[in-house]
């Protein structure tokens, strides 16, 4: 069975969970090619990307794809008629839901239909229930490889998400993964019972061998607070800055650094200046995973006070929290979506959870982890053990691989 991934862009600095998953699949399947619908951005590349064995095929722009050549195949006079009949049904079904994007996605599907056949692809896996998933659905309807789907956060929680379209994407998949139990519950309320039967929960995994604490707790910078993530509303970094200002006003010694890039960077830097934190808080911009890992190893506390955005968007299972607990770095976060599944495992609590947007509680939790040595040590040990049980890339990859194999059997049965 040959699997390929269909993604909007690959690689992406912020999507380490996708890279981790592909590398885990290559442990089982050898080369795993990726079809990237758009050229990747100019940004730092994770060193782990060098371990990816499969080719990355960037699709031509939709304007340069010639759908007619895909429709009228030499030696197959009935192909165009059959294909147009399917596309007529697809257009009737998806036209109002997808709108003006549909012609471009159909062109992509026609291109990939031939490309996947040439490459011998048996199954496509897609991340995010957005345009890539629509393209995969059309490919499957045209007789190409079936697909599976991983749903995350922005693709299910935003107010703009269309439940009817989500239902069709999940129903058309061989199976749909989502990354936490909270997501499963939310999605089941959005889609019909038939689609809901295809839902499965699988936590994102990380390479635990790479994310292992080195040295002793004393080697850490005892007053350093670290935050990592895209600089966008849902990460709650504005709350963090106000909490740090409270600590400063209380006479607490600390230094903080923020790693990441995003649309809110200018506003956050201006807020830092307005709060008089310029000598305490450093914005380091986008960095690769090795830099992030090394910075996590030296920090005392990891902070990610996530919030639900005005448009409903939120984090589901932030990979950086998983990385932090694997490194024995206690965290402060909020009860948004799947975060308690990372930090509040019964008997293995790996951090402190505070109410969303609660500046005072955030400051108090940070101070507690800066000052309480026994608590810090217990949470650090718990976090590593929890990561080993639930977030091991090889274990999670093995489960997903088995689901791929079962999907292939089903597809053979359908084809037969």
C-alpha angles and dihedrals in degrees: 000000000000118000128193132183122231111203138163092236132359128222106024123175093220095049103071088143090067093049091047091052094048091049090050090053091051088060086065106027107031112225116023111191122210128213107207112197092201134029112264120256123259099257138118115299123224111243088228088069088077088070092061107109101186127087121257111223114197110204119233115252114277089245091060096046113102106212092183093068088054092048099048108050120183111250095014108085094169095053096086093049093049093045094048090050090055093045091051089058092044091051092050091048100042105023099096093037097049100028122181093357092068100083091054092048091049089053090051091048093052091049093048093044089066094036095054090049091051090049094046095239115173100181138017125211119201132193118215125020093251136096096323089056091050089052090050091050091053092047090053092048089053091057098264127127119312120245144219126205140212115207118201127169120292089049094058109024106047116103088237092063111115111219092203092055092044089052091053093048093050093043091051093052126090085229137340123222125201126186107237142021091249090061092050091054092047095048094048088060091052103046136050124269093255093055091042090062088067094057120110132172120229123165119225112257133215134200099265092191089063094042100059124128113250126203123359135309087254089063090067122093099257097215103035121123116194130197125182129182147085110308096243135124098264094061091067096222091148087061090049092053092052090049091051089051089055091052090050090051089052090055095251116156115226144132124213136194131191122206119197147062134240149127093290097056095101092049092047093049090049090050090050090054093045091052092050093242098126092112093048107039126058125190108211099182125220115341136176125257095261091057091046092049093050091048091050090053092059099040125097100208134019117212128195110153096183122195138189107257126231090258092050094258116142143154118273106189110350108214092209090064090053090049091049096052091046087058092050093252112144116225141212114209144133137262093258114144112305099357094102087056087063101039107025107050105151108262092004104068108169102183148357121278118207131183116278114269091003104141096181094050091046091053092047092051092049091050091049092055092044093053109026106080098180092049091047092051093048094049091046092054092044092051095056092049092048091050091052092053102042111017107044108137094214094051094047091044091053091054092049092047090055090051090051090052092049089049090053091053090050091049092051089051092050092047091048 
